[in-house]
Amino acid sequence: MLLGVGAAAVVVTERVLDTSDTSTARTQAAAARDALAREIGEGDAIAEAVDEVVGAERAQGVRVAVRRPSASKSPGTLEAGPDLAPGVCTTVVERGAPWRACASENGLYPVVAAVPIASHRATVAALARGMMAVAAVALVLLWWAVR
């Protein structure tokens, strides 16, 4: 029973954090998409608008890729990002670090935003180790009590 509760706590925590990561990446992609539309609407050149959006998102720890509809590279500064269809999310690993990436599109330029998820994965791993330790101690105490 104790093992089941511990395993359930780890699974629920992992699912909640995974959902949160996806929601955050979707929100960041939509925000970058909207910011790009605003910059272009202000009359900025495409490359300048992309550079401003990518720079602003990078300052928040978010990686953004803006692509031309017919090309795989952006007209301005480009962070690494997968080629995703709008609304699609995935996990990518860059230099050993996991990121949750989601795509959004404003009708002109597809935008992919990625948020770091290593800390959430480390949290789930620490919780799993903690639950195993608690279960092991409980089993030892139970064995000691019934001898």
Disulfide bonds with the S-S distance in Angstrom:
Cys89-Cys102 1.93
